[in-house]
Amino acid sequence: MALTARTTHPSRYMRFLEDYPVYVLTDIWTDTLGQNQFGGPKTYVVQTALTAVERCMLMATDPGDLVLDPTCGSGTTAYVAEQWGRRWITIDTSRVALPLLPARRFARRPDEGGAA
């Protein structure tokens, strides 16, 4: 058995990064930067991007699951839950947050036969 530059002993094989089509996995979601649920500047300091909430919800729940949001805010979690067929409960004590929830347009995604 002939030894190559990648082996030092017949029973050992050294692997190098350049030998495989790989890329570094990160936990940074660059596609959610600068977004918010209204597609423009943030109205509230704690506003969260729809994309981020949607990604988390799709990773952690199945259609029909119950989603609890104990800090409703502007209703982003409930909005995303409704779009993706999840049931939801949201809670907030703020007088500012409570009127926002009914004002949001709750409809299924167009690809599921709902209104946009």
N, C-alpha and C positions, 0 to 999 in steps of 0.2 A: 504494500500500500504506500503510495507516494504522499508525502506531506506537502500541503500547500501553504501559502503565506497566512491563511486564515486558521490554520491548525497548528498546535504545538505538540500534540500527542495524538496518536491514532484514535483514542477514545474520547478526545475533547474537541469541541468545535467552538470557536469564538464568533460571536455575532456582533456585527457593527451596524450602527444606525443607517449608514448609507447603503447597506445591503438590502433594505426593505423599504417599500413605499409607505412611509409613516409620516405622521405629523403630530405635533404636540397638542394634547387635549387640554383645554383650559376651562375654567368655570366662569369665564367672562362672556356675557351675552352682549356682543357689540351691536346687534340689530335692535336692541331696545333703548339705546342711548338717545336722549333728546326727544323721546316721544311722550305723549300723555294721551289720555282718553279722548280729548277734544281735538287732537291733531294740530294744536297750536300752543301758545304759551300757557303755562300752568295758571289755573285760577286759584288753587289752594296749594299750600306748601307741601302737604302730604299726598298730593295726587300721584297715582301710580300708573305706569304705562299699561295700556290694554294688552299689549304683546306679552309683557312679563306675567301679568295675572293669568292670561290665557294659557301660557306655556306651563305654569305651575299647576293650574287646574287640570289640564290634559294629562300631565304626568301622574297626578295623585288621585284622580277620580275617574269614575265610569259614568256613562249616561244613566240618569235616574238617581245617582247618589245625592245625599244631602250635604250642602256646603254651608258652613256657619261663618259669618263675618261679624265678630263682636264689635268692630269699629267701622261702621258703615261709611262714614265720610260722604263722598259723592256717589256711592253706589256702584263703583266699578266692579267689585266682586259679584254682586247680584246681577249686574248687566251681563257679564261674561258667562256666569252660570246659566242664566236664562238662554243665551245664545247657543250654548253647547248642550242643552237638554238636561241640566242638573237642577234639582230642587234647591232652594236656598232659604236661609233665615239670616236676617241682618239686624243688628241692634245699634242704636246710637242714642245718646242723651242730648246731643247738641241741637239747639233750636235752628241752627243754620243747616245742618245735614238732613234733618227730617223732611223738609219740603223738596229737597233735591231728588230724592228717590222716585217719587211719582212723576217728576218731570222728565226723567230719563225715558227713552223710548225702548221698551222691552219687546224684542221681536226675535224670532229664530233667524239664523243665518239664511241668506237667500238659497244656498245649495241644499237646504233642508225643507224647502218649500214655504218658508216664511217671508215676511216682508223685510226689506232691508232697513 
